[in-house]
Amino acid sequence: MPRLFIRVSGRVQGIGFRYFVRRLAQEYNFTGWVRNCPDGSVEMEVQFPGDRSAGEVFLNRLKKEHPDALIASVEKKEIPEVSGEKGFGIKTTYGVW
């Protein structure tokens, strides 16, 4: 299963972007997490089953579908998969939910 680390910069905090990412990931049955960063970006790890085209569709939707986001850049890199992971969560300073 491919897994991507993704960092999105621009206007992506304070607009419900993490919740949008979680909903989108759950729609595709992806696992992983998303969190805000101190520099104003949002980072995530997304693991998806099957072929890589599902990941590309996810990335395209991520860039275009949130009505209030202004995406300046999206960085991505493939990272090792996490076996046994269940669901997709939002990381906060208090844990994952």
LOKOL-663802 format. One record per residue (C-alpha): residue number from 1; x, y, z. Coordinates in nm, 2 decimals, padded with zeros to 4 digits. Example, Ala and Ser with C-alpha at 12.3 -4.5 7.8 and 13.67 -1.06 7.14 Angstrom:
! residues 2
+-----+--------+--------+--------+
!   i !     px !     py !     pz !
+-----+--------+--------+--------+
!   1 !  01.23 ! -00.45 !  00.78 !
!   2 !  01.37 ! -00.11 !  00.71 !
+-----+--------+--------+--------+
! end
This chain:
! residues 97
+-----+--------+--------+--------+
!   i !     px !     py !     pz !
+-----+--------+--------+--------+
!   1 !  00.00 !  00.00 !  00.00 !
!   2 !  00.15 !  00.34 ! -00.09 !
!   3 !  00.17 !  00.60 !  00.18 !
!   4 !  00.23 !  00.97 !  00.13 !
!   5 !  00.35 !  01.25 !  00.35 !
!   6 !  00.18 !  01.57 !  00.23 !
!   7 !  00.24 !  01.93 !  00.34 !
!   8 ! -00.01 !  02.19 !  00.22 !
!   9 !  00.08 !  02.56 !  00.25 !
!  10 ! -00.14 !  02.86 !  00.20 !
!  11 ! -00.46 !  02.96 !  00.37 !
!  12 ! -00.54 !  02.62 !  00.52 !
!  13 ! -00.59 !  02.69 !  00.89 !
!  14 ! -00.89 !  02.82 !  01.06 !
!  15 ! -01.13 !  02.72 !  00.78 !
!  16 ! -01.20 !  02.35 !  00.86 !
!  17 ! -00.94 !  02.22 !  00.62 !
!  18 ! -00.84 !  01.93 !  00.85 !
!  19 ! -01.20 !  01.82 !  00.88 !
!  20 ! -01.23 !  01.84 !  00.50 !
!  21 ! -00.92 !  01.62 !  00.46 !
!  22 ! -01.05 !  01.36 !  00.71 !
!  23 ! -01.39 !  01.35 !  00.53 !
!  24 ! -01.22 !  01.31 !  00.19 !
!  25 ! -00.98 !  01.04 !  00.32 !
!  26 ! -01.27 !  00.85 !  00.48 !
!  27 ! -01.47 !  00.87 !  00.15 !
!  28 ! -01.18 !  00.67 ! -00.01 !
!  29 ! -01.12 !  00.44 !  00.29 !
!  30 ! -00.77 !  00.58 !  00.34 !
!  31 ! -00.59 !  00.56 !  00.67 !
!  32 ! -00.36 !  00.81 !  00.83 !
!  33 ! -00.38 !  01.15 !  01.00 !
!  34 ! -00.38 !  01.52 !  00.95 !
!  35 ! -00.26 !  01.81 !  01.17 !
!  36 ! -00.20 !  02.18 !  01.18 !
!  37 !  00.17 !  02.30 !  01.19 !
!  38 !  00.30 !  02.61 !  01.38 !
!  39 !  00.40 !  02.77 !  01.05 !
!  40 !  00.04 !  02.78 !  00.92 !
!  41 !  00.07 !  02.48 !  00.70 !
!  42 ! -00.12 !  02.15 !  00.73 !
!  43 !  00.06 !  01.82 !  00.71 !
!  44 ! -00.07 !  01.47 !  00.68 !
!  45 !  00.02 !  01.11 !  00.62 !
!  46 ! -00.22 !  00.93 !  00.39 !
!  47 ! -00.21 !  00.55 !  00.31 !
!  48 ! -00.43 !  00.42 !  00.03 !
!  49 ! -00.50 !  00.07 ! -00.10 !
!  50 ! -00.45 ! -00.04 ! -00.45 !
!  51 ! -00.31 !  00.16 ! -00.74 !
!  52 ! -00.15 !  00.50 ! -00.71 !
!  53 ! -00.43 !  00.67 ! -00.92 !
!  54 ! -00.65 !  00.68 ! -00.61 !
!  55 ! -00.38 !  00.89 ! -00.44 !
!  56 ! -00.36 !  01.13 ! -00.74 !
!  57 ! -00.74 !  01.17 ! -00.74 !
!  58 ! -00.73 !  01.25 ! -00.37 !
!  59 ! -00.45 !  01.51 ! -00.42 !
!  60 ! -00.64 !  01.67 ! -00.70 !
!  61 ! -00.96 !  01.70 ! -00.49 !
!  62 ! -00.75 !  01.82 ! -00.20 !
!  63 ! -00.62 !  02.11 ! -00.41 !
!  64 ! -00.95 !  02.22 ! -00.56 !
!  65 ! -01.26 !  02.13 ! -00.35 !
!  66 ! -01.24 !  02.33 ! -00.03 !
!  67 ! -01.43 !  02.65 ! -00.09 !
!  68 ! -01.22 !  02.87 !  00.15 !
!  69 ! -00.87 !  02.72 !  00.10 !
!  70 ! -00.61 !  02.91 ! -00.10 !
!  71 ! -00.34 !  02.65 ! -00.17 !
!  72 !  00.00 !  02.80 ! -00.23 !
!  73 !  00.19 !  02.47 ! -00.25 !
!  74 !  00.16 !  02.10 ! -00.20 !
!  75 !  00.47 !  01.89 ! -00.12 !
!  76 !  00.45 !  01.52 ! -00.12 !
!  77 !  00.68 !  01.23 ! -00.07 !
!  78 !  00.64 !  00.85 ! -00.05 !
!  79 !  00.71 !  00.71 !  00.29 !
!  80 !  00.70 !  00.36 !  00.45 !
!  81 !  00.35 !  00.22 !  00.50 !
!  82 !  00.21 !  00.16 !  00.85 !
!  83 !  00.07 ! -00.18 !  00.89 !
!  84 ! -00.24 ! -00.24 !  01.11 !
!  85 ! -00.35 !  00.13 !  01.10 !
!  86 ! -00.72 !  00.18 !  01.14 !
!  87 ! -00.91 !  00.49 !  01.02 !
!  88 ! -00.81 !  00.84 !  00.95 !
!  89 ! -00.77 !  01.09 !  01.24 !
!  90 ! -00.71 !  01.45 !  01.32 !
!  91 ! -00.41 !  01.51 !  01.54 !
!  92 ! -00.43 !  01.78 !  01.80 !
!  93 ! -00.21 !  01.87 !  02.10 !
!  94 ! -00.44 !  01.65 !  02.29 !
!  95 ! -00.41 !  01.33 !  02.08 !
!  96 ! -00.60 !  01.20 !  01.77 !
!  97 ! -00.97 !  01.22 !  01.71 !
+-----+--------+--------+--------+
! end
